[in-house]
């Protein structure tokens, strides 16, 4: 065990306090798990259990807008530079110089940005579902596929109404997207009402006003993509390799979007292989 390490149940940054699940062997290599929208840190429970069996320690935070004591008001509080700084703050709180970083959905987009802007803190990167942000932008501009899949991103720019609409149809919409019943019921406890959705939806509203550069990623990287993802298309997935200069692997699964919940074995295997290859 590394000297003086202890469990982290919360960490603070800029007056906000984030809840964290810290589990697995305390002295194991550290994996940070970033959840997406509209889920929470429990989305990683199945994957994390498999990582623990392999000797890894995991930190899974409830991110800004999801953690009850980290829900600042206003769109600008959710700029990408703030979200990136939150993750760096967790790495610093862990006491480790470098961690293995994993993200899904919005957590994946954030993981790309953290790895690109803070490569010395990242030993390896594994992203589930979400392409590199620059690849996503290129796919959006190049055709109709990604625009059709991402229609909701524009709809979320409207104030207040998206929260009400999503809260009223939370279970139905999540079911249509392929999220299992037990998972969507668990997420609905926190996010199934309009007030709780403002912070998470503000990620979308603030993204257009954020100044974080989507640099090429130089750290060893694995990208896991489901070919039946209703939100993220093939064009962006196939362009992603052009934005990684480090060792890179694309793992394509015959799966939908919710990989941590529905493909935990394959997701964990990809993470473990990437961690092992990173040394």
C-alpha positions, 0 to 999 in steps of 0.5 A: 500500500502506498504510504499515508493513503486513505479513502476519499468519500468527498473532495472540494474545489472552489467551494463545491463538495463532490461525493465520491465512491472510493473502492478496490484495493487501496494500494492498487493502480488508480482508475478515475471513472467519469459518468455521463448524462443523465446518470451518476457514479453508480453507473460504474458499479458493475464495471468497477467490481470487475476492476477491483477483482483485478487489483485496481482501485477506483474513484467514481465521483458524482460530477458538477450538477449531480452531486448535491453539494456541487450544484452551482446556479447559472450556465457559466458555472458549467463551462468545460474549463470548470469541469476539467478543473474538477477532474484535475482537483480529484486527481490532486485529492487522490495524492497520485501523480498519474491516474488511469482515466475512464469516461462514458457519454459526457464523462467521455467527452470530459476525459478526452479534454482532461487527457489532451490538456493535462497529459502528465496526469494521465497514465492511460485513457479509455473512453466509452461511446463518446468520440474525440470532441474534434471528431464529433465536430467534424462529423457534425459538419460533414453530413446529416447522420450526427446532426440527426442523432444529436438533435437534443443538443440544440433543444437543450439550449432552450431555458427551463423547458427541456428540464420539464419535458425530460422529467415528465418522460424520463422513464419512457425516454430512457427505456427507448434509448436502451437503458435497463429498467433497474438503472433508469429507476435508480437514476430517476430517484435523483434526476427524475424531476425538473429541478435536478436536471438543470445542472446536468443540462447546463453542461450542454448549454455552457459547452458552446461558451467554453474555451478548452482546446480539444488537443490531440491526445498523446497518452495511450488510449482505447475507444469503445463504441457501440455500433447501435448507439442511437446518439453517436454515429460511425463517422465520428467514431472512425475519425477519432483515431486522427486525434490521438497520437499515442498508442490507440485502439478502437473496440467496436461492439454490437451494442447501444449507448449504455455500455457501463450498464449493459456491457460491463464485462467488455467495458472492464476488459477494455479498461484492464487491457489498456491499463496493462499495456500502459504499464 
